[in-house]
Amino acid sequence: MPTCGPSPSSVAVDTYGVEGMVTGCTVTTAQAGTRLGALTWQVSQPPLTPPPPPARFVADRYIRTWASADADWVPADPARLAARQLGDVALWPMDEPGLYWYKGTAYHDLTLTLPQVPINSLTGQILHLTPTRDPATGYALTFTRNARGRCVEVRREATLLASYPLTVTDTATIRVLRRGSLLIVTAQRVAEDDTDEPETTLGVLRDAEPLAVRHVGFHVTSRRLPAEVLWVDAGQVHDTFATAPTDWSVGHGVWAVMARYSCSPWWNWYGGFGAGRPAVWSKAILDGDQSVEAYLGVKMLVLDQPEEYRRRFRDLNLTICGDGHAVTSGYSLQRATRVNGHLVTRLLRNGVPVWTSTDPAHLVPPDGQGHRLWLATRLEKRGAAIAVYLDQRLATVYHDPNPLPGGRIAIWTEDNGVLIGRVTWSASNRRSPRRSMALP
């Protein structure tokens, strides 16, 4: 097979131009060793983009903060992040030029899909696949033009590895697949009758010393192609509790599908309430590095005590690496919990506070601001570092001298009610329990 593009001796890369059709892009190698050898394509159904959320979810200015596609992206510009006000529900415009990061974390193979995009809107756009949220690291795929026409340039930390001709015209679906040490770029043209033509492989690149890809960035240069158009399949689990919560087990309290507001009984969500510490646990056990994000809301009435409502904007709590029994085991983020008569947000390690904040931006907005909000809490564990994100902004990073290996997720509150909009998680390793902890 012919080599396509430069392969500098300083970078151990084999790059191939591959002719023919491919669907699914499952790759096997005919030979082991430093060279890739012959390629064999296993034909399978190409990955599908997820179905759009219900229109009424996207139309609602509060629910769309977790239900719309642009809710999965955040701008890299610190000034745009800092400009967000407490209680603000407007998402950042994703079509403004600049770099955006996908919030999820990849721990295994991933697929990036730009579905049915005008080819001329790709010029200048850059996809980043990086080990950290730094565009100078990792791989960058740039859609550009040269003397030979449109092409996709692949770089590793600014070193050009390959340039693949972009042979499709008009409108096409572009995919970038990371499979082990391989980067695969494919295109599938959309015919004039809106049917998809066979998928064509533009190029395959093998990095003999592949970088760990954990994050996906999209550098937007055209308003015609905003960041939310890019679909990322990195093995994340998204749970909106639209079906029975069979992946979760009740630890304490009353958990069911219930109304959030007495004035809007048609809006129902999965949630829990009760005295003590109502909690629901994941049945899955996450080991090693992991990322968990939960969108949580305050339940308006608990036990028919309306006079208590103004005091309920507190204790929207998330635990990772828990033992499945004590909610303060593992790393527990208590958002707006009451300590000595004051509301604080704090991170616990096995019940011991390791970070505390009284910053209003780290608490739960009070009645009037927080009535319909879904508050985003994200915990990311990477080695010994535990990062806390509150409403998409980094609040703190705790470095554990003796990091916990892993455990279960818990969503919980204290003498209160909590409702769940969406939970998203991914991990370097997932284990299923040998037996059910309890009936969901």
Helices and strands as residue ranges (DSSP letters): E 13-16, E 26-29, E 39-42, H 55-59, H 64-67, G 69-72, E 73-75, H 78-82, E 98-102, E 110-118, G 119-121, E 126-130, E 139-146, E 149-156, E 159-165, E 171-179, E 182-189, E 200-207, E 215-220, G 227-229, E 231-233, E 237-239, E 248-252, E 254-261, E 264-274, E 279-282, E 285-298, G 306-311, E 317-322, E 331-339, E 342-349, E 352-357, G 360-362, E 375-382, E 385-390, E 393-399, E 406-412, E 416-431
